[in-house]
């Protein structure tokens, strides 16, 4: 019984880490898309 709240807290902590990792991953993908978009614009000009 005493270990159950600890597990629940640990689970929330892991979920928070995963959310942060997903957010940072998405922003990295957006940065790559923006850089490719800028390259294409420079090629067209």
N, C-alpha and C positions, 0 to 999 in steps of 0.2 A: 504493500500500500504506500510506503514512503517513497518508493522510486518512481511512482506513476507521475506525480506533478513535475518531477525533474525531467522525465522523458517528454512530457508535453511542452515544457519550456524549451527544451533542446530542439524539439521539432519546429517550434515557431522560429527559433534562431536560425535553423537550417533553411527554413522557407524564406526568411528575410535575406539570407545570403544568396539564395538562388534567384530571388527577385532582383537583387542588386546586380548579379552577374548577367541576367537577361537584359537589364536596362543598359548596362555598359556595352554588352555585345551588340544590341540594336543600334546604339549611337555609333559604334565602330562601323557597322554596315552602312549607316547613313553617311558617314564621312567618306567611305570608299565610293559610294554612289555619287556624292557631290563632286569628288575629285575627278571621276570619270566623266561626269557631265561637263565640268569645266574644260577638260581635255578636248572633248568633242566640240565645244563652242570655239576653242582656240583653233582647232583644225579647220572648222568652217570659215572662220575669219581669215 
